[in-house]
C-alpha cells in the first residue's frame, strides 16, 4: 500500500528528495558547498529532503565489512562473544569522526553526548537480546535480525544528527527526522512512520535531514539488508511526490569506467531509462538498488544521479520512457567477480523440466543468477562469486551427470536503443583482435544488454577494447 502525505498528494513543482551516500557524507564540507549552498540562498535553500547514509566505514564497524566480510559488532553478539568492548571502541571512533567536523561548526559536546546516549541505549537492547538468545527458547533468526536493525540504525542517526547540527549552527533552518524510532514502540510500518514523521513539516521553510535507516514492523533489513537507505529514499519520494529524486554519489555515471579507459575516453551519461539502470545493477554498477528504483519507476518519478564533487554538471537523468534518439551503446561495464556453473546431462534433450529442476535447487539455496545459456544437453549459469556454494554443487552433481564451474568475468554492452546490424559482430571482433576468447554470450530479444563471458584476467582489456570499438 502506498501512503501519500496529504499536503503533498499532488506532485510538488519545487520539492526534491535527495540521497547522499556514505563516501559523500564523509566529505561534509563538499556536501554543504556543492549541494546545500550551491547557487542557492534564502528560501531557495528549502523544499529539499535529504536522506543520508552513515559516514563511510561506520556500518562496516556495526555489522560487517561489505567487501571483505570482516566482522563488526553484530557478529560478536551473533556468535555469543563479548560485544561490549567493540561497542566501546565504536563510541571512541564515532567521537573521533565528530572531532573531524568541529571546524565545520559541529558542537562537539552535544554530538558526543548524543552518540554516547544512543549507543548506551542500544547496548541495553542488545544485552536483552543476548540473554534471550542464550535461553534457547526463541527463534534465533528473528532475534539476530532485530540486533542488525538496532545496530544499523546507529550509523545513520549519527550522521544525520551531526549534519543537522552543523547546518543549524550555520544559520540554516534544518530539521532532523530520525526514522529509527529508537524510543518509539508504536507498531508502525515503514510507510506509516514516514507519513507520521513528515506530515507536519513545512518543507518550504526548512531542510529536512532524514536518517537512511527507517524502523518498521516489517524490518527494512530483512529484505534489503545493506541497501536499506536507498529504499527509505524511494519510499519518501513515493510518499511526497517530488518534482525529482536525486542521488548524490562520488562519481558520474559514465559510459565506461574512467579508471580503466581514461577520463578522456568516456563521458557522463546524460539520459537513460530505468530498464538500463536495472541492467547496470545486475552487474554490480548500481545507479540505484533495483528494489528502490521500482517504486520510482511505477510512480513515474524521475531520478537524477549527480556527482557531489562536480556540482555544475547536471548528471544523469533516469526516466521511465526515455529511448536514446540514436542507435548506440550507452554504457560498457561488467564485473570480474562471477562464477560460471555448467550442468551437463544427455537426458536433457527433449525432456521438459530439466531447467525447472535446476532452478529449484538454486532457489532452495537462495542463489539468483545474472546470465543463463542453454543447448540440447547443458545449461550454463552465471552467479556472483560471493554466492558460490559447494552444497549447491553437490546437489547438482547428485541429479545430473556432470557439473563444472570456474571463475570468470562478464562484460556488457548496455543501452536503451542499440539494436543495429553488426553490433554483435563488431564487439566480438574487438575482443578477438585483442586475443580474448568468448566463453559464452547472450542477449534477450529487447537487446538492451549484450553479455560476454570471458576469462577473469581479460576483463580490463575487454572493457578497454569494447570502449574503443564503440566510440
N, C-alpha and C positions, 0 to 999 in steps of 0.2 A: 504494500500500500504506500502511495506517495503522499506525504503530508505537505501542504503548502502553507507558508506563513501568510496570514490574512493580509497584512499590509503589502505583501509582495506577490499577490495572486496573479498579477499580470506582469509581463517582463519589464524590468526597470530599464530605462534608457540611459541610466547613469551608473548603476551598481555593477561592480565586478567582484567575483570571488577568486582569490589568488592563493596559490600554494607555493610555499618556499621550502625547498629541500634542505637536508642537513648540512651539506657542504656549503651552500649559500648562507644558511643561518650562521654558520661559524664565522663568516665574513660580514658581521653585522654592520660594520661601518659602510661597506659597499651596498648592502641592502638598504640602509637608510638613505644614502646619497643617490643610488641608482634606481630605487624602486619607490620608496616612500616620498622623497622630496623631488625627484627628477621632474623638471618642468611643471611643478605644482606649488601652489601656495594658498593660504586661506582656506576657503570652503572646498577648493579643488583637492585638498588632501583627503577628504572624506568620501563616503559612498564606496568604501572598499572593505571587504572582509578578507583577512589574511589567515590562512590555515598553515600552521608552522610545524615542521619536524623538530625532533630533538637535535641538539648540536651534534656535529659529526663525531661518531665513535661512541656516543653515550649509550645508545640502545644496544650496541655490541657488549658493553660492560654489564648492562642489565640482564640481557638474555644470552646471547652468544654472538661471536663474530660472524657476520653474514657471509664472509668469503672463506675464512679458514676453519670455521666451526669451533674456534677456541671458546671454552665455556665461560659464562658470566655468572652472576648471582643466581639466576634461575636454576642452573644445573647443580649448584651446591645443594639447594633445597630439594631438587628432584631426586638426588642421589643420597639423601639423608646425611649430608655433610653440613658442617657449621657454615652458615651463611651470614653470620653477624659481622665477622671481620671484612668480607667482601663489601657488605653494606657500609661499614665504616670507611673503608677505602674509597667507596663510591662518593660518600659525602665529601671527603677530602678533595677528590678530583673535581666534583661539581663546584666546590668553593674556589678551586684554582681557576676554573672557567669563569666564575663570577669576577674574580680579580682582574682577569684579562680584559673585561669590559668596563672597568672603572673609569678609564679615560673617555669612554663614550657617554658617561653620565649615570651609570648604574649605581644605585645606592647599595653599597656592598653589605652594610649591616642588615638592611631589610631583606636583601636577596639571600644572604646566608641563613638568616633566621627562618625564612620561608622554606628553604630546601631542607634544613635540619628537621623542622617540624614535619614536613611531608614524609621524609624517609623514616623518622621515628614512628609515625603513624603506620606507614607501610610495614615496618618491622613487626609491629603488634599484630597486624593482619596475617603476616607470613608465619609468625610463631603459632598462631591459632591453627592455620592450615597445616603446619608441620606436625602439630600434636594430633590433629585429626588423621593425617596420613599414617602416623606411627601406630594408631589404634588398629588399623587394618579392617575397619568396619565400613569403609566407604569406597566409592569408585575412584581409584587413583587418578584416572584421566581427567575427570571433572575438577578435582582439587588442583591438579597441576595447571590446568587451563586457567583457573582463577588466579593462580600465582603469576602466570605470564601476563595476564591482564593488569594486575596490580603493579607489577614491575614496569611494564611498558609505559603505563600512564605517567610515571615519574619523569621520563625524559622530555616529553612534550610540555608537561606542566612547567618544568624548569625553564625551558627556552621561551615559552610564551610569557611567563611571569617577568623574566628579565627584559624581553623585548618591549613589553608594555611599560615597564618601569622606566626604561631609557627614553622611550617616546614621550611619556608624561613629563619627565624631567627636562625635555627639550621644548616644553610648552605646547605639545601636540595632544589634543584630546584623544586618548586611546583607551579602549575598554577591553579588559581581559575576559574572555569567555572560556571558562575551564569546563570542558565537556567530560572531564574524567569522572565527575560525580563522586569524588573520593569520600565525601562525608554525606552524600545524598543516597539514602537507602530506598528511595521510591523505585518501583519496578517499571522504569521507562524502557521502551525500545530505543534504539539509537535515533531513529527518526523523531520519536516523541521528545527525547532530550534536546535535540537540535531545535525543534519548534519551541519548547519551553524556554530554553536559554537565550534565544534570539528574538522572541516575539515582541518584547517591549523596548528593544533598542531602536533609536532613531539613527539610521545608517547615514543620513546626510549631515549628522553633527559629530560623528566620531569614526575613528578607525577601529575596527574590531580585530583583535588578535586572538585567534581561536586555537586551542590545542588540537594537534593532529590525531590524538587518541580520543575516542568517544566511547563512554561506557553505555552499555545496553544489555538488556536481558538475553539477547541472542549471542553476545560475546563477539566483538569485532575481530578478535584474533583467531577465533575458532575457524572462520572461513578464509580470512585474508592474511593472517599472520603478519609478516613484516610489511605487507603492502597496505596496512590499515589507514595511514594518514591520507593517501590518495582517495580511499573510499570515503572518509569523512569529508574531504574536499568535494567529492562528487555529490554526496548526499546533501550537503549545504547548498550547492549550486542548484540542484533539482528543487530544493525547498524554496529558495528565494527568487528563482528565475532571473539570473543576472543578464546584463547585456552580453557579457562574455566571461568565460572561465579562463584563467591564466595560470600556467605553471612556470615558475622561475627555476631554471637549472644553471649549472656552472658551465654549460656549453650550448652551442647551437645544435639543432637537429640538422645534420649536414648530409649531402649526397653521398659521402663516404667518410670514413674515419680520417680526420686531418692528420692525426699522428702517423698513420700508415702511408697515406698517399701524398701528404704535404698540403699545407693550407692553400697553396697556390693552385692545387689540382682538384679542389672541391669547393662547395659553397653552401650556405644555408638553404634549406628547402623553404620556399615561400608559402606554398599552399599544398595541402593534400587532404585526404579524407580519413574517416575512422577505420575503414577497411585496411588501408595501408598501415595505420597505427597499430592495428591488431597483428598484421604480418610482422612488423618490426618487433613487437613484444614477444612474438612466438620464437624469435631467435635471440632474445635477451636484450634487444635495443629498445628499452621501454621509453616511449614518449609519455605514456601513462599506463598504469596497470589495467589490463583488459576488463576486469570486473568493475573498475571505476569508470572506464570510458563508456560502457554500455548504457548506463542511465543518462549520461550526457547526450549520447547519440540518439537514444529513443526520444528524449525530450527536446531534440533539436537545439541544443546549447553548443555554440561554437567554442572551441578550445584553442588557446594560443600558447605555444611553447616559446619562452623568451630566455635569453642569456642574461643572467644577473649582471655580468661584467661588461656587457655591451648594450647599454640602455637605449641608445639611439636606434638600434636595429629593431624593426617590427616583429621579428621572429617568424615562427611557422604557424599559420592558421589552419586548423583542422576542422573541417565541416562534414556534414553528413552527405551532401550531394556533390561535392567537388569532383570533377573529372578534368584532368590536365588537357588543355586545348590541343597540344601537340603530342603525338605518339613518341614517348621517350621513357627511359628508365629514370625514376626519381631518386632511388636510394640503392646503393650497393653495400651490403653488410653481410653479417653471418656470425658464426661462432666456431671456436675450436675446442669446445667443451662438450662434445656429444659422443655417443656410442652407437654403432650400428649392430643390431642383432638380426641375424638371418636364420629363419626357420625353414628347413627343407624336409619334405616328405613326399615320396612318389604317389601316395594315395590322395594327395590334394586335388589332383586334376579331375575336374568334373564332379567333385564331392561338395555339396552345399554344406556350409557351416564351419569349414576349417578356419576361416578368418574370425568367425564369431568365437570359436573355442579359444583362439589365441588372445583375442581382445578381452575375454572374460578373465583370463589369467592376469593380464595387465591390470584390469580393473580391481581384481582381488588384492593386488599388491599396491594399489593407489598410484600407479605409474601412468602418466599420459605420454603421448608421443607427438613429435612435430614433423614427421615425414614417414611415408609408407609407400613401398613399391612392391608389385606382385608380378609373378609369372605363373606358368602352369603348376609348378611343384614347390615354389618357395615364396616366402614373404619376407621382405627386409623392412625393419622398423628402426627408426632413429629416436633415441631418448637422450635426455640430459645425463651426462656422466654422473652427476651427483645423485641421480635417482637409480643408478645401476644396482641391481640386487641379485646376488648369486642364488638366492632362494627361488626367484622367478626363473632363472636359467635352469635350475634343477627340475622344476615343474614342467618347463617346456621340453626338456630332454626326456622326461618320463612319458610325454604324449606324442612326440614327433621324432622322426628318425635321426635328424642331425641338426644341431644348433651351434652356430658360430657367432662370435662377437669380436669387435675390435674398436679401438679409439679412432675417432675421425673428426673431420671439420665439415662445416656446411657454409657455402657462400650463396648469396641470394641476390637476384635482380628483382626489385620491387617497384611498382608504380601503378597509378590509377588508370593509365591509358598507355600501355606498351605493347599491345598485340599487333605486331607488324611482321611481315615476312622477313625471314633471315635473321631474326634476333637470336634464336637458339643456335643457329649455325655460327653466327658471329661470335657469340660468347664462348661456345665450345672451342672454336678455333683459337681464340685468345688464350684459353687455358692450355691447349695443345702446344701452341707456339712457345709457351713457357715451360714445357716439359711436365705439365700437370695432368695426371691421369684421372679421369672421372670414374668414381666407383659406382655411382648411381645418380640419377637425375629425374626430375619430375615437375609437373605443374598441373593445377586444376584448370577446368575449362575456362574460368574467368580470366586466367593469365594475369593475375596481379602479383604473382610471386613465382619466379623460376628458381629452382633449388638444385645445387650441385653438391654431391657428397665427394669429398676428396681426402687425401691423406692429411693428417693434422699438421705435419711440418710444411705443407704447401699453402697454408691458409693466408699468410701475409702476402705472399707472391700472387696468389689468386685474386685477392681484393685489388691489388695494385694493377694487375693485368686487365681485369674487367673494367676497372675505372678508366683506364687509358683507352680501352676499346670503345667504351660507350660515350666518351667525351667528344 
